[in-house]
C-alpha cells in the first residue's frame, strides 16, 4: 500500500503521511515561538498554541488549518481537533 504524500501549506515541502506533515509543521514552522500566519511572537511554545487555538475557535480558517496540523489530540479537545484536522485536510488535499 502506497503512502500518500502531503505538501506543507507553509513551505511546499512534501511529507509522506499526515503524521509526518504534522511533525514537520510543529518542528519547522511553530517551534520558534512565532505564529507563521500573523507573525505574533510568544515567549513559550504553550502560549503560541493557546494563540492558535483561540483564533481557530473563533472561526479563523487559516488558524484552523494550523491547529489541525500542529496540535496533538488529547481527551479534552477531541471534537474541536477533529474539526480542525478536517479543515486542514480540505486545504492540503487536491
C-alpha positions, 0 to 999 in steps of 0.5 A: 500500500502506497503512502500518500504524500502531503505538501506543507501549506507553509513551505511546499515541502512534501511529507509522506503521511499526515503524521509526518506533515504534522511533525514537520509543521510543529518542528519547522514552522511553530517551534520558534515561538512565532505564529507563521500566519500573523507573525505574533511572537510568544515567549513559550511554545504553550502560549503560541498554541493557546494563540492558535487555538483561540483564533481557530475557535473563533472561526479563523480558517487559516488558524484552523488549518494550523491547529489541525496540523500542529496540535496533538489530540488529547481527551479534552479537545477531541471534537474541536481537533477533529474539526480542525484536522478536517479543515486542514485536510480540505486545504492540503488535499487536491 
